[in-house]
Amino acid sequence: MIAVEKPRHRATAAVALQSARYEDGYRLRLAFTDGKVNVVDFGPFLQSSRHPAIRVYLNKRRFKRFTVEDGFLHWNDFDLVFPMAELYAGRISGVPSGSDTGPHHKATGQLAPQGA
């Protein structure tokens, strides 16, 4: 006889970004692996930023060159990346200085603080 213990709980699968499609302005339609779809407006974040490495994405041709790779949305080889939780919630909030989550910029290696 072989005894096998059944797991008491089942781990839930992680949700990933499945696809992104440009809508208009600075809005993208994001579809997730669990079926959820959000239209996220990146405009307020980009327009409130004073950081030149982030402001370059106000150029719509550059903004439209996003990539979905391994479930993540990014621009220019992870030059600009947003937290999955914010994308899933459907809003980009910006982050106060000193926080360890939020939009990141590769060139500076730092968070992109709100209003930065």
VMD Tcl script that draws the C-alpha trace (Angstrom):
set ca {
  {0.00 0.00 0.00}
  {1.20 3.50 -0.80}
  {-0.02 6.49 1.17}
  {0.00 9.85 -0.53}
  {-0.82 12.98 1.36}
  {-3.11 15.31 -0.54}
  {-2.16 18.98 -0.49}
  {-4.34 20.99 1.87}
  {-4.42 24.01 -0.41}
  {-3.78 24.63 -4.03}
  {-1.34 27.31 -5.09}
  {-2.85 29.89 -7.36}
  {-1.19 30.65 -10.65}
  {0.48 34.01 -11.04}
  {-1.23 36.44 -13.36}
  {0.89 37.78 -16.20}
  {0.36 40.28 -18.94}
  {-0.65 38.45 -22.10}
  {-0.89 41.30 -24.62}
  {-0.92 45.06 -25.01}
  {-2.47 47.12 -27.78}
  {-2.18 50.84 -28.42}
  {-5.55 52.60 -28.12}
  {-5.01 56.36 -28.41}
  {-3.11 59.17 -26.71}
  {-1.03 57.42 -24.06}
  {-3.54 54.63 -23.45}
  {-2.88 50.92 -23.85}
  {-5.38 48.05 -23.71}
  {-3.82 45.37 -21.52}
  {-5.02 41.75 -21.45}
  {-3.97 39.43 -18.62}
  {-3.70 35.64 -18.51}
  {-6.71 35.39 -16.17}
  {-8.97 37.09 -18.76}
  {-9.01 40.56 -17.20}
  {-8.67 43.50 -19.63}
  {-7.83 47.09 -18.63}
  {-7.25 50.26 -20.57}
  {-4.45 52.10 -18.77}
  {-3.70 55.78 -19.35}
  {0.03 56.45 -18.93}
  {-0.43 60.12 -19.91}
  {-0.80 61.64 -16.44}
  {2.36 59.88 -15.22}
  {4.41 60.83 -18.27}
  {3.14 64.41 -18.34}
  {3.78 65.01 -14.63}
  {7.33 63.66 -14.80}
  {10.21 66.13 -14.98}
  {12.80 63.40 -15.55}
  {14.12 63.74 -19.14}
  {14.64 59.99 -19.51}
  {10.93 59.45 -18.80}
  {9.68 62.50 -20.70}
  {11.11 61.06 -23.94}
  {8.08 58.75 -23.93}
  {5.81 61.76 -24.46}
  {6.92 61.34 -28.07}
  {4.06 59.14 -29.29}
  {6.20 57.30 -31.82}
  {8.52 56.28 -28.98}
  {5.61 55.52 -26.62}
  {4.08 53.16 -29.18}
  {7.29 51.06 -29.27}
  {6.43 49.03 -26.17}
  {7.03 45.31 -25.77}
  {5.35 42.52 -23.84}
  {8.01 40.00 -22.86}
  {7.70 37.14 -20.37}
  {4.48 38.68 -19.06}
  {5.92 42.15 -18.51}
  {5.24 45.44 -20.30}
  {8.33 47.51 -20.98}
  {9.84 50.09 -23.28}
  {13.29 49.96 -24.91}
  {14.66 46.76 -23.33}
  {13.25 47.48 -19.86}
  {14.22 51.15 -20.01}
  {10.82 51.93 -18.49}
  {8.80 49.34 -16.55}
  {5.66 49.63 -14.42}
  {4.60 47.43 -11.49}
  {2.30 44.58 -12.49}
  {-0.08 45.39 -9.60}
  {-0.68 48.89 -11.00}
  {-1.20 47.61 -14.53}
  {-3.63 44.99 -13.23}
  {-5.48 47.63 -11.16}
  {-5.75 49.77 -14.29}
  {-3.95 52.87 -13.02}
  {-0.44 54.23 -12.77}
  {-0.03 56.14 -9.54}
  {3.57 57.31 -9.41}
  {5.54 56.66 -6.26}
  {6.98 58.92 -3.58}
  {10.76 58.97 -3.22}
  {12.24 56.24 -1.08}
  {9.69 53.59 -1.98}
  {10.85 50.26 -3.35}
  {8.00 49.80 -5.82}
  {6.84 51.84 -8.75}
  {7.90 52.76 -12.25}
  {11.61 52.27 -12.78}
  {13.99 53.77 -15.27}
  {16.97 51.69 -16.38}
  {19.34 54.56 -17.13}
  {19.23 55.93 -13.58}
  {18.69 52.64 -11.77}
  {16.27 54.51 -9.53}
  {12.56 54.65 -9.11}
  {10.72 57.23 -11.10}
  {9.13 59.21 -8.24}
  {5.82 60.96 -8.66}
  {6.37 64.36 -10.22}
  {10.00 63.52 -10.99}
}
mol new
graphics top color blue
foreach p $ca { graphics top sphere $p radius 0.5 }
foreach p [lrange $ca 0 end-1] q [lrange $ca 1 end] { graphics top cylinder $p $q radius 0.2 }
display resetview
